[in-house]
Amino acid sequence: MIKIGIIGCGGIANGKHLPSLSQLKKDVELVAFCDIVEERAQKAKEQYGTVDAKVYTDYRDLLADPSIDVVHVLTPNRSHAEISIASLEAGKHVMCEKPMAKTAAEAEKMVEVAKKSGKKLTIGYQARHAAESRFLKQAIEAEQLGEIYYAQAKALRRRGTPTWGVFLNEYEQGGGPLIDIGTHSLDLTLYMMNNYKPRMVVGTTYKKLTNPDCGNPWGPWDEKQNTVEDSAFGFIVMENGATIQLGASWCLNIDHEDAPATVLCGTKAGAKLQDGVLTLNKDEFGRLVKICPDTKSGGVAFYEGIQETPANNEASAWIDCIKNDTDPVVLPEQACVVSQILEAIYRSAKTGKPVYFAEGKMLDD
């Protein structure tokens, strides 16, 4: 049995990780819960933990338990790197919720420590694990799209500003929709392109829709406490010349939502993945055709008995890679590039200048 400790028992823990891990009873035990609010940790233990599961308010005390094999870091972005690094150094495998870190430097340090520790580190980009994403990845690996040279990574909400937790706090999160939901679309797009070598990034950010009574489904927010952007856009050129356009917004005057979505254009065919629907497009017999695979049928054999959702698939694949000592689906080196590009967009937006990369690093201005 793989013994798991949970650090951070808030929304993402209860909405994603704990329900999914609880379905893997043959392989895992949830033996420790930590949160700065003890009542949250206690409630999570009562609902998901073993009878003798322990409750902590300091993550260092949880890490001191040598029986714990795996730690899930589910805290605000500011503490992702600190806690993940401490967990790796304590000999634990680590699943860190997205984004990898608040800054690129922190993400790079996480990669370095993971290599040194010999422990597995992965990031919670569950969009890769959706059935339609898996199908698209197989099609791309079979070279059905050819060379992908243009892509759009979109995470655009007409209205959808989160009004709970610390989402509107730049100090805690590092930014707004770009680092919150744009990170999913960018990760998915880079993964499909299998391209992790940016050369140049230009970015813009905006804070324009500051009216809390704008029809937000989660209600009004306190604009005095809002220190993040409401939308951000990036133009990314890769070393091989491929181009990616990235858009992320919680609040934008559009007539529909693209969150998350990716559009891929290759030399043989194209693809659009949006709202859980995958469309492949190409020419055939002198005609333009669209193909919509039925990803509701079939499934993956080793997920038998578990409903195939992105969160459940992510949890199953993560535990499987630990059991079999294989690489996780989301490699830390890949997630690090996502954090680098996000930071480059923010930096470019502040300076009004492009940000250039060389040998996997952002260059100074």
C-alpha positions as a printed NumPy array, in Angstrom:
array([[  0.   ,   0.   ,   0.   ],
       [  1.221,   3.48 ,  -0.907],
       [  0.808,   5.817,   2.052],
       [ -0.133,   9.375,   1.098],
       [ -0.025,  12.633,   3.025],
       [ -2.107,  15.631,   1.95 ],
       [ -0.751,  19.154,   2.5  ],
       [ -3.52 ,  21.67 ,   1.944],
       [ -7.111,  20.541,   2.527],
       [ -8.999,  23.291,   0.732],
       [-10.988,  23.452,  -2.493],
       [ -8.677,  21.639,  -4.9  ],
       [ -8.062,  18.864,  -2.381],
       [-11.746,  18.209,  -1.792],
       [-12.85 ,  18.923,  -5.339],
       [-10.255,  16.825,  -7.154],
       [ -7.492,  14.93 ,  -5.362],
       [ -9.238,  13.364,  -2.375],
       [-12.291,  12.008,  -4.239],
       [-10.037,  10.489,  -6.923],
       [ -7.482,   8.986,  -4.547],
       [-10.27 ,   7.541,  -2.403],
       [-11.277,   5.309,  -5.334],
       [ -7.859,   3.641,  -5.347],
       [ -8.353,   1.772,  -2.081],
       [ -6.493,  -1.309,  -3.334],
       [ -3.319,   0.714,  -3.777],
       [ -3.325,   3.728,  -1.456],
       [ -4.014,   4.802,   2.089],
       [ -4.572,   8.43 ,   3.043],
       [ -2.701,   8.522,   6.34 ],
       [ -1.976,  12.206,   7.032],
       [ -3.688,  15.556,   6.499],
       [ -2.202,  19.002,   7.005],
       [ -3.755,  22.455,   6.79 ],
       [ -3.116,  25.761,   8.555],
       [ -6.798,  25.568,   9.516],
       [ -6.903,  22.444,  11.671],
       [-10.65 ,  21.98 ,  11.222],
       [-10.195,  21.538,   7.466],
       [ -7.562,  18.865,   7.958],
       [ -9.697,  17.109,  10.559],
       [-12.74 ,  17.119,   8.272],
       [-10.701,  15.673,   5.392],
       [ -9.364,  12.943,   7.661],
       [-12.841,  11.989,   8.817],
       [-14.142,  11.759,   5.26 ],
       [-11.17 ,  10.212,   3.455],
       [ -8.517,   9.066,   5.91 ],
       [ -7.655,   5.797,   7.581],
       [ -8.881,   5.287,  11.119],
       [ -5.501,   6.201,  12.565],
       [ -4.709,   9.002,  10.098],
       [ -2.892,  11.945,  11.644],
       [ -3.76 ,  15.626,  11.485],
       [ -1.182,  18.427,  11.333],
       [ -1.071,  22.193,  11.031],
       [  2.658,  22.304,  10.146],
       [  3.738,  20.447,   7.013],
       [  7.194,  19.823,   8.504],
       [  5.655,  17.556,  11.117],
       [  3.931,  15.537,   8.396],
       [  7.181,  15.185,   6.439],
       [  8.946,  13.852,   9.54 ],
       [  6.851,  10.671,   9.331],
       [  9.071,   8.108,   7.532],
       [  6.114,   5.854,   6.705],
       [  4.64 ,   8.355,   4.229],
       [  5.613,   7.551,   0.635],
       [  3.847,  10.29 ,  -1.311],
       [  2.85 ,  13.874,  -0.63 ],
       [  0.252,  15.929,  -2.498],
       [  0.99 ,  19.668,  -2.283],
       [ -2.364,  21.456,  -2.632],
       [ -1.636,  24.891,  -1.206],
       [ -1.668,  28.405,  -2.73 ],
       [  0.938,  28.923,  -5.448],
       [  3.335,  30.874,  -3.224],
       [  4.21 ,  27.795,  -1.161],
       [  4.304,  25.176,  -3.941],
       [  8.081,  25.264,  -4.343],
       [  8.925,  25.505,  -0.642],
       [  6.777,  22.549,   0.364],
       [  7.547,  20.417,  -2.707],
       [ 11.304,  20.86 ,  -2.25 ],
       [ 11.078,  20.013,   1.448],
       [  8.989,  16.932,   0.603],
       [ 11.464,  15.692,  -2.004],
       [ 14.36 ,  16.227,   0.395],
       [ 12.409,  14.253,   2.999],
       [ 12.32 ,  11.292,   0.604],
       [  8.735,  11.611,  -0.616],
       [  7.358,  11.418,  -4.142],
       [  5.453,  14.639,  -4.874],
       [  2.297,  15.522,  -6.762],
       [  2.126,  19.333,  -6.771],
       [ -1.018,  21.043,  -7.945],
       [ -0.702,  23.402, -10.909],
       [  0.966,  25.749, -11.623],
       [  4.348,  24.26 , -10.718],
       [  5.434,  27.369,  -8.833],
       [  4.84 ,  31.083,  -8.492],
       [  8.077,  31.905, -10.347],
       [ 10.226,  30.27 , -13.005],
       [ 13.246,  30.272, -10.695],
       [ 11.308,  28.268,  -8.118],
       [ 10.161,  25.792, -10.775],
       [ 13.745,  25.346, -11.963],
       [ 14.834,  24.671,  -8.389],
       [ 12.128,  22.029,  -8.031],
       [ 13.436,  20.213, -11.106],
       [ 16.968,  20.352,  -9.729],
       [ 15.977,  18.96 ,  -6.324],
       [ 13.817,  16.219,  -7.869],
       [ 16.774,  14.993,  -9.929],
       [ 19.065,  15.099,  -6.933],
       [ 16.623,  13.295,  -4.633],
       [ 15.772,  10.52 ,  -7.082],
       [ 12.102,  10.922,  -6.194],
       [  9.253,  11.455,  -8.623],
       [  7.766,  14.91 ,  -9.084],
       [  4.714,  15.677, -11.177],
       [  2.307,  18.59 , -11.58 ],
       [ -1.498,  18.463, -11.592],
       [ -2.276,  19.245, -15.22 ],
       [ -5.291,  16.958, -15.437],
       [ -6.392,  18.224, -18.863],
       [ -3.812,  15.851, -20.383],
       [ -5.739,  12.946, -18.904],
       [ -9.132,  13.66 , -20.489],
       [-10.297,  10.967, -22.916],
       [-10.281,  13.388, -25.839],
       [ -6.761,  14.569, -24.958],
       [ -5.519,  10.991, -24.881],
       [ -7.083,  10.327, -28.284],
       [ -5.553,  13.479, -29.768],
       [ -2.12 ,  12.614, -28.393],
       [ -2.335,   9.181, -30.03 ],
       [ -3.332,  10.753, -33.344],
       [ -0.388,  13.152, -33.17 ],
       [  2.064,  10.392, -32.254],
       [  0.765,   8.486, -35.298],
       [  1.785,  11.584, -37.322],
       [ -1.769,  12.254, -38.479],
       [ -1.32 ,  16.026, -38.056],
       [  2.207,  16.195, -39.458],
       [  4.399,  19.086, -38.295],
       [  2.419,  21.359, -35.959],
       [  3.584,  24.893, -36.69 ],
       [  0.706,  27.06 , -35.398],
       [ -1.424,  26.705, -32.268],
       [ -3.849,  28.592, -30.075],
       [ -3.997,  27.954, -26.344],
       [ -7.215,  29.45 , -25.   ],
       [ -8.687,  29.731, -21.516],
       [-11.276,  32.459, -21.987],
       [-14.313,  32.936, -19.779],
       [-17.072,  35.404, -20.544],
       [-17.587,  35.67 , -16.803],
       [-15.938,  33.447, -14.214],
       [-13.908,  35.389, -11.674],
       [-13.276,  33.218,  -8.591],
       [-14.349,  35.081,  -5.469],
       [-13.113,  32.672,  -2.794],
       [ -9.736,  31.771,  -1.354],
       [ -6.718,  33.779,  -2.532],
       [ -7.319,  33.801,  -6.299],
       [ -7.346,  37.608,  -6.413],
       [ -4.143,  37.952,  -4.375],
       [ -1.032,  38.436,  -6.516],
       [  1.302,  37.826,  -3.554],
       [ -0.184,  34.391,  -2.883],
       [ -0.83 ,  33.307,  -6.465],
       [  1.617,  35.153,  -8.692],
       [ -1.12 ,  36.417, -11.   ],
       [ -4.692,  35.961, -12.137],
       [ -6.27 ,  33.956, -14.969],
       [ -2.981,  33.496, -16.839],
       [ -1.375,  31.504, -14.031],
       [ -4.69 ,  29.966, -12.943],
       [ -6.41 ,  28.662, -16.08 ],
       [ -4.132,  29.784, -18.904],
       [ -1.535,  27.432, -17.471],
       [ -3.766,  24.433, -18.286],
       [ -4.251,  25.414, -21.928],
       [ -0.57 ,  26.209, -22.416],
       [  0.503,  22.91 , -20.874],
       [ -1.927,  20.966, -23.035],
       [ -0.786,  22.759, -26.184],
       [  2.939,  22.272, -25.549],
       [  2.294,  18.619, -24.688],
       [  0.445,  17.999, -27.934],
       [  3.154,  19.77 , -29.939],
       [  5.899,  18.02 , -27.951],
       [  7.727,  21.329, -28.164],
       [  9.388,  22.79 , -25.075],
       [ 11.919,  25.19 , -26.54 ],
       [ 10.636,  28.781, -26.606],
       [ 12.73 ,  31.445, -28.332],
       [ 10.729,  34.646, -27.845],
       [  7.634,  35.753, -25.922],
       [  5.584,  38.948, -26.106],
       [  2.772,  39.506, -23.613],
       [  0.063,  41.923, -22.524],
       [ -2.12 ,  41.953, -19.422],
       [ -5.256,  43.937, -18.654],
       [ -7.395,  44.894, -15.688],
       [-10.33 ,  46.502, -17.408],
       [-13.561,  44.912, -16.146],
       [-13.483,  46.096, -12.55 ],
       [-17.235,  46.138, -11.953],
       [-18.032,  43.415,  -9.38 ],
       [-21.721,  43.489, -10.426],
       [-21.039,  42.334, -13.984],
       [-23.004,  39.08 , -13.982],
       [-20.273,  36.961, -12.436],
       [-21.773,  33.53 , -11.612],
       [-19.821,  33.373,  -8.331],
       [-21.07 ,  36.761,  -7.257],
       [-19.316,  40.107,  -6.822],
       [-15.743,  40.46 ,  -5.662],
       [-14.031,  43.099,  -3.544],
       [-12.163,  45.182,  -6.113],
       [-10.087,  46.786,  -3.351],
       [ -8.625,  43.346,  -2.609],
       [ -8.099,  42.435,  -6.272],
       [ -4.407,  42.726,  -7.224],
       [ -4.347,  40.548, -10.355],
       [ -5.174,  40.93 , -14.036],
       [ -8.547,  39.985, -15.503],
       [ -7.045,  38.926, -18.832],
       [ -3.656,  38.198, -20.389],
       [ -2.423,  37.393, -23.873],
       [  0.843,  36.023, -25.186],
       [  2.57 ,  35.501, -28.518],
       [  5.147,  32.719, -28.328],
       [  7.692,  31.781, -30.98 ],
       [  9.484,  28.472, -30.526],
       [ 13.048,  27.658, -31.548],
       [ 11.831,  25.657, -34.552],
       [  9.703,  28.585, -35.75 ],
       [  6.348,  27.304, -34.501],
       [  3.944,  29.97 , -33.214],
       [  1.553,  29.795, -30.254],
       [ -1.063,  32.394, -29.368],
       [ -2.206,  32.239, -25.745],
       [ -5.247,  33.927, -24.255],
       [ -6.491,  33.684, -20.672],
       [ -9.282,  35.594, -18.995],
       [-11.744,  35.327, -16.147],
       [-13.838,  38.219, -17.41 ],
       [-13.935,  39.153, -21.093],
       [-16.704,  40.525, -23.299],
       [-16.996,  37.546, -25.633],
       [-20.16 ,  35.65 , -26.559],
       [-18.894,  32.176, -25.63 ],
       [-16.232,  30.486, -23.53 ],
       [-13.053,  28.709, -24.576],
       [-11.821,  27.297, -21.303],
       [ -9.668,  25.341, -21.658],
       [ -9.17 ,  24.859, -25.38 ],
       [ -6.381,  24.186, -27.85 ],
       [ -6.255,  24.559, -31.612],
       [ -3.453,  22.841, -33.524],
       [ -2.558,  23.343, -37.166],
       [ -0.23 ,  20.879, -38.85 ],
       [  1.027,  20.153, -42.33 ],
       [ -1.291,  17.136, -42.738],
       [ -4.314,  18.061, -40.622],
       [ -5.599,  20.221, -37.798],
       [ -7.4  ,  19.703, -34.508],
       [ -9.556,  21.617, -32.06 ],
       [-10.193,  20.476, -28.512],
       [-12.822,  22.604, -26.813],
       [-15.501,  21.99 , -24.164],
       [-14.617,  18.296, -24.05 ],
       [-15.191,  17.868, -27.787],
       [-12.373,  16.917, -30.159],
       [-12.583,  17.768, -33.857],
       [ -9.971,  16.691, -36.407],
       [ -9.983,  18.445, -39.788],
       [ -8.212,  17.588, -43.03 ],
       [ -8.688,  17.204, -46.756],
       [ -9.687,  13.845, -48.189],
       [-10.546,  12.878, -51.786],
       [-10.474,  16.529, -52.78 ],
       [-12.881,  17.567, -50.036],
       [-12.518,  19.189, -46.618],
       [-13.745,  16.924, -43.837],
       [-14.197,  17.064, -40.073],
       [-13.977,  14.033, -37.814],
       [-15.413,  13.969, -34.286],
       [-14.248,  10.862, -32.375],
       [-16.673,   9.383, -29.851],
       [-14.539,   9.535, -26.714],
       [-17.46 ,   8.512, -24.511],
       [-17.097,   4.888, -25.614],
       [-14.285,   2.518, -24.738],
       [-11.769,   3.48 , -22.099],
       [ -8.503,   2.418, -20.577],
       [ -8.147,  -1.113, -19.239],
       [ -6.303,  -0.341, -16.036],
       [ -8.946,   2.197, -15.036],
       [-11.519,  -0.614, -14.804],
       [-14.134,   0.083, -12.177],
       [-13.273,   3.783, -11.999],
       [-15.253,   6.403, -13.882],
       [-13.008,   7.849, -16.564],
       [-12.657,  11.521, -15.684],
       [ -9.535,  13.671, -16.041],
       [ -9.068,  13.765, -12.255],
       [ -9.545,  10.021, -11.798],
       [ -7.282,   9.211, -14.726],
       [ -4.626,  11.54 , -13.352],
       [ -4.7  ,   9.898,  -9.926],
       [ -4.607,   6.392, -11.405],
       [ -1.712,   7.184, -13.733],
       [  0.235,   8.868, -10.91 ],
       [ -0.083,   5.92 ,  -8.536],
       [  0.652,   3.514, -11.394],
       [  3.957,   5.234, -12.187],
       [  5.003,   4.971,  -8.54 ],
       [  4.077,   1.28 ,  -8.347],
       [  5.909,   0.443, -11.568],
       [  8.755,   2.968, -11.249],
       [  8.   ,   4.671, -14.553],
       [  7.952,   8.329, -15.532],
       [  4.84 ,  10.351, -14.643],
       [  2.689,  11.648, -17.484],
       [  3.583,  15.241, -16.589],
       [  7.356,  15.527, -16.337],
       [  8.675,  18.312, -14.086],
       [ 10.931,  19.571, -16.876],
       [  7.847,  20.105, -19.058],
       [  5.884,  21.891, -16.346],
       [  8.909,  24.105, -15.705],
       [  8.781,  25.397, -19.288],
       [  5.113,  26.304, -18.772],
       [  6.093,  28.393, -15.731],
       [  8.918,  30.034, -17.68 ],
       [  6.583,  31.104, -20.489],
       [  3.946,  32.403, -18.071],
       [  6.553,  34.51 , -16.293],
       [  7.856,  35.77 , -19.642],
       [  4.351,  36.961, -20.564],
       [  4.024,  38.824, -17.259],
       [  7.5  ,  40.317, -17.649],
       [  6.867,  41.412, -21.225],
       [  3.553,  42.991, -20.192],
       [  5.338,  45.057, -17.53 ],
       [  8.291,  46.148, -19.647],
       [  6.632,  46.432, -23.036],
       [  9.508,  44.441, -24.52 ],
       [  9.894,  40.899, -25.861],
       [ 11.489,  38.302, -23.595],
       [ 14.071,  36.084, -25.239],
       [ 15.229,  32.593, -24.311],
       [ 18.536,  30.856, -24.835],
       [ 19.555,  27.367, -23.736],
       [ 16.326,  26.894, -21.788],
       [ 16.613,  30.098, -19.743],
       [ 15.034,  33.525, -19.926],
       [ 17.571,  36.181, -20.814],
       [ 17.857,  39.355, -18.761],
       [ 16.553,  42.571, -20.295]])
